[in-house]
């Protein structure tokens, strides 16, 4: 069994900062998140303790210098192609709307596109894989590869029952939907509204390749869209349906159009255990990013996860639908639970035990820092081909408020042992015993790509450093040599962009303890 005790003692929490942070992948998925310092880190990762400086000094100079050299090119400022179009796309009339592609309890989503742009625009690569593209760029119809949908955009029309008809009231009431919106998306009507208010808008989420990006957000009159009178007549305004209860104006969100949801993908496909493990890893990376931003999604489920496929047919997962999220600048992830009227989020089936068992009181506080990671553990059952144990009825059905860990069904033997152990660990009732999303993601990264380093009997810092340097070089080389970045390469890039010594050591120790157990 390898030991990392000395490494853990010598390496307090620090994120490897050779390139600050991060340009994770290419194209519309290549969303370059600013560093914690650039974000001001209002509710991000805990401030480094004084001993963290010693950790940075303990890191071999060779590693730090090489790290800077490797990632320096990744941190060049990318010109924003939206600068010339930043005042376009804020009116519904600017879009061509197609058929409905889905609806939920609070909105309907339609495929959409924009009129053809000038012909002198250079088209080199598909919209999802352009390295020069800003994360806020609206996909252009003429950039779609052959066989891609004719509607590269999706427009989400919120149902407005109680927010009134003024833009200020609508944007204020539905502000959670704007959390994943880009600065450009909020530069139109919403920006004008917030400038007139003494209090700013919702917390803005930095971009991440596993989280949806809203390109535009605006209010407009509710139109009669295809299927509206059949699918959602009750929420239409009276001018469109005599018995409708909706207001005449509502919020519209413009996003990328993804082929399907995770639920739909799993209904038609059975991913291999390795591929399924990478899918769980993607969700953990997205959740970790939310935690660092002080945001809890609170409604994770397979219907709220979108999927697109890379050139090899491997799924890339994107977390969407932030209507139930906790994104308050003042409280971060600690929600005061003073009464039953406090909103605890959506999807009660996948509420973590610390949320579902909470009781209100004058000093009651719910900590959401590991709640989304618990939901990922439950969704993992679906990804590995089983029924989610927290859905349904009967003896097999579990409730988060009362289940015991011994009742959790076993994952198939074909699933790697490390992954099976991690899923059970994520579903521990006590949040304090659960690994964080960052540690859990590192567990899967090491299990997938660091087997030979984990096999060492005495794993020390210099060995780990050498492996990280080799891993960085191989990953960057693969990224440069392939025209279209595959899912595996993008996941390795995320790992290298989010290295933290303490979380990495904790993950290695966790793996070691599992493998050493009889």
Legacy VTK file of the C-alpha trace (Angstrom):
# vtk DataFile Version 3.0
C-alpha trace
ASCII
DATASET POLYDATA
POINTS 518 float
0.000 0.000 0.000
1.378 3.427 -0.896
1.598 6.213 1.669
0.936 9.902 1.217
0.883 10.933 4.868
4.097 12.918 4.605
2.932 14.477 1.358
-0.367 15.515 2.923
1.371 17.033 5.950
3.810 18.943 3.790
1.190 20.062 1.311
-1.661 22.161 2.744
-4.433 23.290 0.442
-3.171 25.017 -2.689
-4.297 24.933 -6.283
-1.461 24.603 -8.783
-1.340 28.101 -10.284
1.269 27.874 -13.039
-1.267 29.240 -15.464
-3.691 30.736 -12.969
-6.854 28.953 -14.118
-8.244 27.585 -16.754
-8.738 27.051 -20.414
-10.295 23.629 -20.206
-11.444 22.620 -23.669
-12.039 23.894 -27.164
-14.915 25.602 -28.898
-18.289 26.423 -27.463
-17.255 23.884 -24.842
-13.910 25.671 -24.345
-15.109 28.001 -21.647
-12.181 29.781 -20.027
-12.990 30.374 -16.360
-11.213 33.288 -14.662
-9.002 32.602 -11.693
-10.353 32.774 -8.154
-8.455 36.048 -7.701
-10.025 37.545 -10.813
-13.454 36.567 -9.548
-12.866 38.187 -6.189
-13.703 34.754 -4.731
-16.723 36.012 -2.730
-17.969 32.520 -1.932
-15.376 30.311 -3.620
-12.846 28.009 -2.075
-11.790 28.743 1.487
-8.923 31.265 1.782
-5.562 29.590 1.942
-4.126 29.173 5.404
-0.781 30.841 6.131
0.974 27.507 5.705
-0.138 27.346 2.081
2.841 29.523 1.174
5.083 26.807 2.537
3.267 24.361 0.283
3.997 26.497 -2.770
7.635 26.708 -1.723
7.712 22.948 -1.157
6.613 22.352 -4.732
9.767 21.650 -6.734
10.837 24.725 -8.787
11.170 22.479 -11.818
7.476 21.654 -11.638
6.352 25.260 -11.161
8.510 26.636 -14.009
7.541 23.845 -16.373
3.904 24.273 -15.430
4.047 27.946 -16.362
5.717 27.120 -19.667
3.222 24.393 -20.518
0.110 26.444 -19.823
1.256 29.968 -20.737
-0.211 29.695 -24.224
-3.528 28.597 -22.755
-3.955 31.897 -20.934
-3.775 34.317 -23.844
-6.742 36.651 -24.002
-9.149 35.512 -26.692
-10.801 38.326 -28.675
-14.541 38.310 -28.171
-16.247 37.897 -31.565
-19.479 39.142 -29.983
-18.157 42.668 -29.572
-19.464 43.617 -32.993
-22.870 42.004 -32.273
-23.319 42.678 -28.573
-26.497 44.707 -29.094
-28.121 42.099 -31.310
-30.233 39.143 -30.295
-32.274 40.849 -27.562
-35.563 40.806 -29.471
-37.650 37.725 -30.169
-38.273 38.985 -33.709
-34.576 38.421 -34.512
-34.964 34.639 -34.258
-36.577 32.003 -36.438
-38.326 29.575 -34.079
-38.932 25.950 -34.982
-40.634 23.104 -33.168
-40.825 22.393 -29.446
-37.959 20.301 -28.099
-39.149 19.984 -24.529
-41.114 21.445 -21.646
-40.966 21.262 -17.884
-42.923 22.566 -14.952
-41.977 26.199 -15.558
-40.940 26.651 -19.197
-41.068 25.407 -22.764
-37.990 25.089 -24.993
-37.969 25.569 -28.772
-35.352 25.114 -31.433
-34.265 28.387 -33.022
-31.803 30.035 -35.361
-30.786 33.482 -36.554
-30.958 34.772 -40.135
-27.930 34.041 -42.307
-24.991 36.297 -41.509
-22.738 38.009 -44.129
-21.089 35.555 -46.470
-17.555 36.794 -45.818
-17.458 35.111 -42.408
-14.749 32.477 -42.344
-16.052 29.016 -41.600
-13.309 26.667 -40.554
-14.572 24.263 -37.953
-17.739 23.133 -36.270
-19.284 25.365 -33.634
-18.384 23.163 -30.719
-14.690 22.862 -31.482
-13.391 26.298 -32.519
-10.433 27.115 -30.244
-10.706 30.836 -30.984
-14.350 31.028 -29.952
-15.377 32.970 -26.885
-17.655 31.085 -24.470
-20.253 33.803 -25.046
-20.397 33.383 -28.816
-23.773 32.569 -30.318
-23.363 29.598 -32.706
-23.831 30.603 -36.332
-26.020 28.527 -38.568
-23.456 28.401 -41.404
-20.822 27.018 -39.023
-22.703 23.772 -38.440
-21.111 20.620 -39.755
-23.016 18.477 -42.258
-25.757 16.594 -40.489
-25.987 19.114 -37.641
-29.458 20.446 -36.813
-30.698 23.396 -38.850
-31.513 25.096 -35.557
-28.264 25.480 -33.581
-29.963 27.508 -30.836
-32.589 26.765 -28.215
-34.944 29.403 -26.803
-36.429 28.797 -23.391
-39.724 30.610 -22.788
-40.547 30.895 -19.104
-44.175 30.626 -18.001
-45.194 33.803 -16.229
-48.079 33.236 -13.848
-47.252 35.549 -10.973
-44.352 37.830 -11.895
-46.414 40.611 -13.463
-45.845 42.116 -16.897
-43.084 44.660 -16.273
-39.534 43.767 -17.282
-38.218 44.718 -13.841
-40.646 42.402 -12.054
-40.058 39.512 -14.467
-36.270 39.724 -14.303
-36.311 40.034 -10.543
-38.678 37.099 -10.009
-36.841 34.831 -12.453
-33.320 35.957 -11.596
-32.106 32.424 -10.787
-32.512 31.503 -14.459
-29.913 34.170 -15.234
-27.136 32.712 -13.075
-25.383 30.911 -16.001
-25.828 33.923 -18.302
-22.778 35.600 -19.803
-21.973 39.271 -19.374
-23.014 39.835 -22.970
-26.338 38.111 -22.321
-27.054 40.608 -19.543
-25.832 43.638 -21.474
-29.186 44.355 -23.099
-32.484 44.805 -21.334
-31.385 43.176 -18.096
-28.296 45.384 -17.866
-30.426 48.485 -18.381
-32.843 47.386 -15.671
-30.195 46.605 -13.061
-28.501 49.934 -13.667
-31.717 51.629 -12.501
-31.863 49.543 -9.339
-29.883 50.130 -6.180
-29.358 46.372 -5.810
-27.583 44.321 -8.482
-28.829 41.194 -10.170
-28.152 37.524 -9.362
-24.730 36.039 -8.788
-23.095 35.477 -12.152
-21.567 32.051 -12.735
-18.176 31.912 -14.440
-18.180 29.725 -17.567
-17.373 26.021 -17.392
-17.560 23.377 -20.147
-19.920 21.153 -18.118
-22.414 23.940 -17.382
-24.894 25.558 -19.761
-24.175 29.047 -21.040
-26.983 31.523 -21.693
-26.107 33.688 -24.690
-28.999 36.151 -24.457
-31.702 36.999 -21.908
-34.585 39.384 -22.567
-38.306 39.898 -21.981
-40.893 39.962 -24.737
-44.593 39.481 -25.379
-45.706 35.850 -25.221
-46.227 34.531 -28.779
-48.389 31.626 -29.878
-45.684 29.066 -30.608
-46.156 25.623 -32.212
-48.013 23.228 -29.914
-48.765 25.880 -27.281
-52.535 25.385 -27.274
-52.073 21.647 -26.738
-49.017 21.459 -24.495
-49.511 24.403 -22.109
-52.780 26.281 -22.757
-53.350 27.160 -19.080
-50.213 29.308 -18.811
-50.907 31.350 -21.955
-52.207 34.916 -21.607
-55.960 35.432 -22.136
-55.359 37.114 -25.497
-54.033 33.782 -26.807
-56.289 31.428 -24.829
-59.480 32.602 -23.111
-58.914 30.376 -20.090
-55.208 31.102 -19.819
-53.784 32.409 -16.538
-50.455 33.743 -17.793
-49.286 37.322 -18.143
-48.709 38.832 -21.562
-44.927 39.230 -21.152
-42.246 36.830 -19.983
-38.537 35.960 -19.950
-36.712 34.329 -22.881
-33.302 32.653 -22.648
-31.153 31.833 -25.696
-28.785 28.869 -25.415
-27.068 26.253 -27.518
-29.325 23.477 -28.825
-28.170 20.097 -27.517
-29.286 16.818 -29.126
-30.851 15.263 -26.035
-31.025 15.056 -22.256
-29.132 12.506 -20.195
-32.373 10.606 -19.560
-33.040 10.385 -23.300
-29.460 9.351 -24.030
-29.531 6.552 -21.435
-32.866 5.329 -22.790
-31.246 4.721 -26.171
-27.658 3.872 -25.167
-25.801 1.733 -22.651
-22.369 3.264 -22.087
-19.458 1.014 -21.176
-18.321 1.084 -17.524
-15.302 3.233 -18.415
-17.383 5.668 -20.452
-20.032 5.801 -17.722
-17.296 6.587 -15.190
-16.180 9.518 -17.342
-19.797 10.732 -17.459
-20.008 10.718 -13.653
-16.656 12.516 -13.593
-18.023 15.282 -15.828
-20.920 15.879 -13.448
-18.519 16.078 -10.510
-16.379 18.627 -12.370
-19.449 20.757 -13.029
-20.611 20.511 -9.406
-17.134 21.367 -8.128
-17.180 24.523 -10.237
-20.539 25.487 -8.754
-19.240 24.960 -5.219
-16.188 27.133 -5.887
-18.561 29.872 -7.066
-20.724 29.541 -3.960
-23.689 28.182 -5.939
-25.835 25.089 -5.372
-27.933 23.771 -8.258
-30.494 22.007 -5.997
-32.352 20.338 -8.867
-29.888 17.897 -10.403
-31.570 15.061 -12.291
-31.119 13.339 -15.621
-33.738 15.602 -17.236
-31.668 18.668 -16.295
-28.459 17.384 -17.864
-27.902 17.856 -21.597
-25.757 15.647 -23.832
-23.855 16.080 -27.061
-21.467 13.633 -28.711
-17.876 14.125 -29.781
-16.416 12.855 -33.057
-16.071 9.365 -31.583
-19.626 9.281 -30.261
-18.620 9.845 -26.623
-21.122 11.901 -24.599
-20.275 15.309 -23.175
-22.560 16.340 -20.294
-23.802 19.852 -19.525
-25.750 20.844 -16.399
-28.715 23.091 -17.184
-31.881 24.612 -15.644
-30.825 26.829 -12.734
-34.348 27.898 -11.788
-34.087 26.316 -8.312
-30.474 27.211 -7.580
-29.094 28.896 -4.482
-26.948 31.800 -5.713
-27.080 34.484 -3.059
-24.060 36.760 -2.649
-24.842 37.287 1.028
-25.125 33.719 2.315
-23.227 31.552 -0.152
-23.999 27.878 0.432
-25.276 28.340 4.006
-29.049 28.805 3.810
-30.807 30.092 6.958
-33.803 27.788 7.482
-35.964 29.931 9.714
-39.374 28.631 8.609
-41.087 26.094 6.363
-41.635 28.892 3.842
-37.931 28.916 2.941
-37.386 27.436 -0.531
-35.186 24.326 -0.306
-34.972 23.720 -4.061
-36.654 21.314 -6.452
-36.834 17.530 -6.901
-37.423 16.313 -3.364
-36.471 12.749 -4.379
-32.835 13.751 -4.851
-32.474 16.102 -1.892
-29.460 15.196 0.197
-30.223 13.943 3.725
-28.973 17.151 5.363
-31.592 19.029 3.337
-34.538 16.612 3.500
-34.189 16.081 7.266
-33.620 19.727 8.183
-36.005 21.370 10.642
-36.594 25.129 10.718
-35.553 27.234 13.672
-34.213 30.679 14.588
-30.605 29.534 14.137
-31.100 26.623 11.734
-28.785 26.666 8.705
-28.603 24.173 5.834
-25.155 23.602 4.340
-25.459 22.898 0.591
-21.729 22.478 -0.052
-22.037 18.690 -0.599
-25.730 18.387 -1.495
-25.220 18.395 -5.275
-22.410 15.834 -4.988
-24.859 13.539 -3.180
-27.300 13.925 -6.092
-24.523 12.946 -8.519
-24.076 9.737 -6.533
-27.763 8.941 -6.972
-27.720 9.783 -10.700
-24.699 7.488 -11.109
-27.049 4.502 -10.751
-28.907 5.619 -13.869
-25.657 6.166 -15.770
-24.499 2.621 -14.913
-27.745 1.126 -16.204
-29.749 0.688 -12.996
-32.908 2.309 -11.706
-32.275 5.287 -9.472
-32.953 3.866 -5.987
-34.490 7.159 -4.857
-37.199 7.070 -7.526
-40.308 4.913 -7.716
-42.200 2.934 -5.130
-42.048 -0.423 -3.387
-39.382 -2.159 -1.322
-36.552 -1.098 -3.619
-37.480 2.565 -3.269
-35.377 4.595 -0.826
-36.083 8.001 0.674
-33.222 10.338 1.353
-34.596 11.334 4.733
-34.664 7.782 6.089
-32.502 5.367 4.051
-29.569 3.499 5.550
-26.342 3.104 3.604
-26.588 -0.692 3.870
-29.812 -0.464 1.827
-28.082 1.020 -1.209
-28.172 -1.456 -4.104
-24.862 -2.793 -5.373
-23.585 -1.533 -8.699
-22.760 -4.164 -11.348
-19.470 -6.051 -10.928
-18.425 -4.716 -14.320
-18.155 -1.240 -12.797
-14.586 -0.575 -11.569
-14.159 -1.124 -7.839
-12.899 2.431 -7.279
-16.020 3.825 -8.921
-18.333 1.591 -6.895
-16.666 2.694 -3.691
-16.873 6.332 -4.689
-20.600 6.189 -5.429
-21.280 4.678 -2.006
-19.036 7.310 -0.438
-20.957 10.118 -2.158
-24.200 8.687 -0.772
-23.127 8.618 2.861
-25.807 10.154 5.038
-23.454 12.378 7.020
-22.195 15.205 4.835
-18.996 15.391 6.883
-18.062 11.855 5.831
-18.740 12.536 2.163
-15.869 13.554 -0.136
-16.171 16.956 -1.716
-16.910 17.126 -5.439
-13.266 18.100 -6.045
-11.859 15.140 -4.117
-14.383 12.798 -5.750
-13.422 14.051 -9.204
-9.741 13.543 -8.406
-10.483 9.978 -7.298
-11.885 9.184 -10.738
-9.102 11.051 -12.542
-6.455 9.017 -10.687
-8.389 5.795 -11.147
-8.782 6.361 -14.889
-5.357 7.714 -15.804
-3.000 7.332 -12.838
-3.016 3.585 -12.241
0.739 3.166 -12.530
1.437 5.955 -10.051
-1.089 4.519 -7.597
0.589 1.112 -7.876
3.775 2.433 -6.257
4.279 1.081 -2.736
5.735 4.345 -1.448
4.258 7.279 -3.356
6.176 10.467 -2.620
5.918 14.038 -3.822
8.674 13.790 -6.437
6.981 10.748 -8.009
3.624 12.522 -8.100
5.272 15.631 -9.586
6.943 13.603 -12.294
3.663 11.934 -13.185
1.868 15.277 -13.347
4.532 16.684 -15.699
4.308 13.643 -17.939
0.504 13.724 -17.836
0.525 17.425 -18.773
2.849 16.914 -21.720
0.898 13.950 -23.107
-2.436 15.718 -22.715
-1.299 18.936 -24.394
0.304 16.972 -27.216
-2.906 15.014 -27.793
-4.875 18.258 -27.754
-2.618 19.830 -30.370
-2.366 16.840 -32.676
-6.076 16.144 -32.967
-8.314 18.538 -34.873
-11.296 17.719 -32.692
-10.680 17.402 -28.977
-12.182 14.176 -27.633
-14.002 13.810 -24.323
-11.072 12.058 -22.645
-8.626 14.815 -23.585
-11.009 17.506 -22.394
-11.411 15.743 -19.046
-7.644 15.565 -18.606
-7.410 19.270 -19.385
-9.959 20.012 -16.672
-7.980 17.922 -14.191
-4.741 19.772 -14.959
-6.470 23.144 -14.780
-7.871 22.449 -11.304
-5.000 20.784 -9.476
-4.996 21.251 -5.729
-2.392 19.490 -3.640
-4.561 18.742 -0.627
-7.525 17.486 -2.658
-5.208 15.350 -4.802
-3.548 13.810 -1.732
-6.932 13.166 -0.118
-8.110 11.395 -3.258
-4.985 9.217 -3.367
-5.345 8.336 0.322
-8.996 7.468 -0.192
-8.133 5.170 -3.087
-5.372 3.577 -1.046
-7.673 2.850 1.872
-10.280 1.255 -0.414
-7.723 -0.930 -2.164
-6.108 -2.005 1.088
-9.420 -3.052 2.640
-10.020 -6.849 2.717
LINES 1 519
518 0 1 2 3 4 5 6 7 8 9 10 11 12 13 14 15 16 17 18 19 20 21 22 23 24 25 26 27 28 29 30 31 32 33 34 35 36 37 38 39 40 41 42 43 44 45 46 47 48 49 50 51 52 53 54 55 56 57 58 59 60 61 62 63 64 65 66 67 68 69 70 71 72 73 74 75 76 77 78 79 80 81 82 83 84 85 86 87 88 89 90 91 92 93 94 95 96 97 98 99 100 101 102 103 104 105 106 107 108 109 110 111 112 113 114 115 116 117 118 119 120 121 122 123 124 125 126 127 128 129 130 131 132 133 134 135 136 137 138 139 140 141 142 143 144 145 146 147 148 149 150 151 152 153 154 155 156 157 158 159 160 161 162 163 164 165 166 167 168 169 170 171 172 173 174 175 176 177 178 179 180 181 182 183 184 185 186 187 188 189 190 191 192 193 194 195 196 197 198 199 200 201 202 203 204 205 206 207 208 209 210 211 212 213 214 215 216 217 218 219 220 221 222 223 224 225 226 227 228 229 230 231 232 233 234 235 236 237 238 239 240 241 242 243 244 245 246 247 248 249 250 251 252 253 254 255 256 257 258 259 260 261 262 263 264 265 266 267 268 269 270 271 272 273 274 275 276 277 278 279 280 281 282 283 284 285 286 287 288 289 290 291 292 293 294 295 296 297 298 299 300 301 302 303 304 305 306 307 308 309 310 311 312 313 314 315 316 317 318 319 320 321 322 323 324 325 326 327 328 329 330 331 332 333 334 335 336 337 338 339 340 341 342 343 344 345 346 347 348 349 350 351 352 353 354 355 356 357 358 359 360 361 362 363 364 365 366 367 368 369 370 371 372 373 374 375 376 377 378 379 380 381 382 383 384 385 386 387 388 389 390 391 392 393 394 395 396 397 398 399 400 401 402 403 404 405 406 407 408 409 410 411 412 413 414 415 416 417 418 419 420 421 422 423 424 425 426 427 428 429 430 431 432 433 434 435 436 437 438 439 440 441 442 443 444 445 446 447 448 449 450 451 452 453 454 455 456 457 458 459 460 461 462 463 464 465 466 467 468 469 470 471 472 473 474 475 476 477 478 479 480 481 482 483 484 485 486 487 488 489 490 491 492 493 494 495 496 497 498 499 500 501 502 503 504 505 506 507 508 509 510 511 512 513 514 515 516 517
